[in-house]
């Protein structure tokens, strides 16, 4: 499983994590929320990384174009690495695909 993790500089968004195998983009917010967008091409994740405004990108490029759902978040790994719940989410999604 290839995961791409990007901690971002944003007032609202903390990070984005993308799994190429299942084409899911997880957005983690500063308020602790986690949202999953499905069937997202890698190019869209790369554009998210480059976007000056992550919030505007989510509003204009993800919402309404890709199926999204709230995901539960329990805990994080330290040091800006991939969060534990992101890893668990991707593992479960991969098994059910």
Secondary structure, 3 states (H helix, E strand, C coil): CCEEEEECCCCCEEEEEEECCCCEEEEEECCCCEEEEECCCHHHHHHHHHCCCHHHHHHHHHCCCCCEEEECCCCCCCCCCCCHHHHHHHHHHHHHC
